[in-house]
Amino acid sequence: MYYNLAKSFHVYPMGRQMGEDFRERILIPELSKIRAENISEKLIIQIDGCKALGSSFLEEAFGGLVRKGFTRRELRKILEIRAELESKKFFVESVWDYINRA
């Protein structure tokens, strides 16, 4: 599944509350579906269209997945954060850093 964060959720995803909302409404249902069906599909999150990405949003949305029962290993298998723009690649690294620290 492909999900464009800016087009389908928000151009300025910021704050823990927005991160929790994204995690609960989008990430957990989609990742749980992939997990339950045991398919080789990935949830691809495209972040290039976002004007800004708050660290608290990223930590709550993605680090929160580990606190909700997803393992780091499992997330590496079923989740992909995609950024084509060089200016956004830092955020891809940040997401995995938050997941690893959770």
C-alpha atoms as a printed R data frame, in Angstrom:
    type eleno elety resid chain resno      x       y      z
1   ATOM     1    CA   MET     A     1  0.000   0.000  0.000
2   ATOM     2    CA   TYR     A     2  1.180   3.507 -0.859
3   ATOM     3    CA   TYR     A     3  0.310   6.468  1.344
4   ATOM     4    CA   ASN     A     4  1.253  10.077  0.543
5   ATOM     5    CA   LEU     A     5  1.462  11.807  3.915
6   ATOM     6    CA   ALA     A     6  1.041  15.366  2.584
7   ATOM     7    CA   LYS     A     7 -1.838  14.612  0.216
8   ATOM     8    CA   SER     A     8 -3.764  12.184  2.392
9   ATOM     9    CA   PHE     A     9 -3.098  13.406  5.926
10  ATOM    10    CA   HIS     A    10 -1.460  16.813  6.392
11  ATOM    11    CA   VAL     A    11  1.108  19.085  4.731
12  ATOM    12    CA   TYR     A    12  2.423  20.133  8.170
13  ATOM    13    CA   PRO     A    13  2.330  16.998 10.359
14  ATOM    14    CA   MET     A    14  3.423  18.202 13.780
15  ATOM    15    CA   GLY     A    15  2.791  17.469 17.425
16  ATOM    16    CA   ARG     A    16  2.230  14.368 19.507
17  ATOM    17    CA   GLN     A    17 -1.546  14.518 19.182
18  ATOM    18    CA   MET     A    18 -1.375  14.539 15.388
19  ATOM    19    CA   GLY     A    19  1.241  11.745 15.528
20  ATOM    20    CA   GLU     A    20 -1.030   9.656 17.722
21  ATOM    21    CA   ASP     A    21 -3.949  10.263 15.365
22  ATOM    22    CA   PHE     A    22 -1.889   9.202 12.344
23  ATOM    23    CA   ARG     A    23 -0.595   6.114 14.141
24  ATOM    24    CA   GLU     A    24 -4.039   5.015 15.364
25  ATOM    25    CA   ARG     A    25 -6.084   5.827 12.240
26  ATOM    26    CA   ILE     A    26 -3.601   4.960  9.488
27  ATOM    27    CA   LEU     A    27 -0.442   3.133 10.546
28  ATOM    28    CA   ILE     A    28 -1.784   0.526 12.967
29  ATOM    29    CA   PRO     A    29 -4.768  -0.566 10.828
30  ATOM    30    CA   GLU     A    30 -2.699  -0.845  7.640
31  ATOM    31    CA   LEU     A    31  0.279  -2.541  9.282
32  ATOM    32    CA   SER     A    32 -2.016  -4.903 11.192
33  ATOM    33    CA   LYS     A    33 -3.689  -5.883  7.928
34  ATOM    34    CA   ILE     A    34 -0.315  -6.687  6.343
35  ATOM    35    CA   ARG     A    35  0.696  -8.585  9.501
36  ATOM    36    CA   ALA     A    36 -2.560 -10.601  9.636
37  ATOM    37    CA   GLU     A    37 -2.533 -11.537  5.969
38  ATOM    38    CA   ASN     A    38  1.151 -12.509  6.206
39  ATOM    39    CA   ILE     A    39  1.849 -11.154  2.739
40  ATOM    40    CA   SER     A    40  5.053  -9.699  1.363
41  ATOM    41    CA   GLU     A    41  3.468  -6.290  0.902
42  ATOM    42    CA   LYS     A    42  4.818  -3.115  2.501
43  ATOM    43    CA   LEU     A    43  3.181   0.053  3.695
44  ATOM    44    CA   ILE     A    44  5.053   2.822  1.878
45  ATOM    45    CA   ILE     A    45  4.790   6.286  3.396
46  ATOM    46    CA   GLN     A    46  5.858   9.077  1.009
47  ATOM    47    CA   ILE     A    47  6.964  12.208  2.886
48  ATOM    48    CA   ASP     A    48  8.268  14.459  0.106
49  ATOM    49    CA   GLY     A    49  5.185  16.688 -0.113
50  ATOM    50    CA   CYS     A    50  5.299  17.722  3.534
51  ATOM    51    CA   LYS     A    51  6.376  21.319  4.124
52  ATOM    52    CA   ALA     A    52  7.638  20.420  7.597
53  ATOM    53    CA   LEU     A    53  7.771  17.305  9.773
54  ATOM    54    CA   GLY     A    54  7.768  17.723 13.525
55  ATOM    55    CA   SER     A    55 10.032  15.505 15.594
56  ATOM    56    CA   SER     A    56  7.255  14.977 18.144
57  ATOM    57    CA   PHE     A    57  4.935  13.840 15.335
58  ATOM    58    CA   LEU     A    58  7.499  11.366 14.012
59  ATOM    59    CA   GLU     A    59  8.366  10.004 17.441
60  ATOM    60    CA   GLU     A    60  4.736   9.531 18.461
61  ATOM    61    CA   ALA     A    61  3.594   8.087 15.132
62  ATOM    62    CA   PHE     A    62  6.503   5.753 14.417
63  ATOM    63    CA   GLY     A    63  8.214   5.213 17.761
64  ATOM    64    CA   GLY     A    64  4.726   4.660 19.138
65  ATOM    65    CA   LEU     A    65  4.340   1.608 16.912
66  ATOM    66    CA   VAL     A    66  6.917  -0.231 19.020
67  ATOM    67    CA   ARG     A    67  5.122   0.770 22.209
68  ATOM    68    CA   LYS     A    68  1.920  -0.613 20.658
69  ATOM    69    CA   GLY     A    69  3.416  -4.056 20.048
70  ATOM    70    CA   PHE     A    70  5.185  -3.980 16.681
71  ATOM    71    CA   THR     A    71  8.782  -5.187 16.768
72  ATOM    72    CA   ARG     A    72 11.618  -3.280 15.146
73  ATOM    73    CA   ARG     A    73 12.397  -6.288 12.979
74  ATOM    74    CA   GLU     A    74  8.805  -6.595 11.850
75  ATOM    75    CA   LEU     A    75  8.618  -2.887 10.995
76  ATOM    76    CA   ARG     A    76 11.773  -3.147  8.864
77  ATOM    77    CA   LYS     A    77  9.977  -5.838  6.895
78  ATOM    78    CA   ILE     A    78  6.565  -4.213  6.401
79  ATOM    79    CA   LEU     A    79  7.172  -0.448  6.574
80  ATOM    80    CA   GLU     A    80  9.035   1.794  4.167
81  ATOM    81    CA   ILE     A    81  9.469   5.541  4.549
82  ATOM    82    CA   ARG     A    82 10.189   7.091  1.191
83  ATOM    83    CA   ALA     A    83 11.777  10.447  0.340
84  ATOM    84    CA   GLU     A    84 13.134  11.344 -3.062
85  ATOM    85    CA   LEU     A    85 14.149  14.874 -2.120
86  ATOM    86    CA   GLU     A    86 17.559  15.160 -0.510
87  ATOM    87    CA   SER     A    87 16.163  17.665  2.004
88  ATOM    88    CA   LYS     A    88 13.703  15.050  3.309
89  ATOM    89    CA   LYS     A    89 16.053  12.056  3.598
90  ATOM    90    CA   PHE     A    90 17.054  13.198  7.090
91  ATOM    91    CA   PHE     A    91 13.484  12.517  8.204
92  ATOM    92    CA   VAL     A    92 13.623   8.938  6.923
93  ATOM    93    CA   GLU     A    93 16.666   8.355  9.133
94  ATOM    94    CA   SER     A    94 14.873  10.072 12.023
95  ATOM    95    CA   VAL     A    95 11.877   7.739 11.746
96  ATOM    96    CA   TRP     A    96 14.099   4.659 12.040
97  ATOM    97    CA   ASP     A    97 16.009   6.284 14.862
98  ATOM    98    CA   TYR     A    98 12.751   6.833 16.793
99  ATOM    99    CA   ILE     A    99 11.714   3.238 16.118
100 ATOM   100    CA   ASN     A   100 15.080   1.922 17.299
101 ATOM   101    CA   ARG     A   101 14.995   4.016 20.486
102 ATOM   102    CA   ALA     A   102 11.395   3.179 21.414
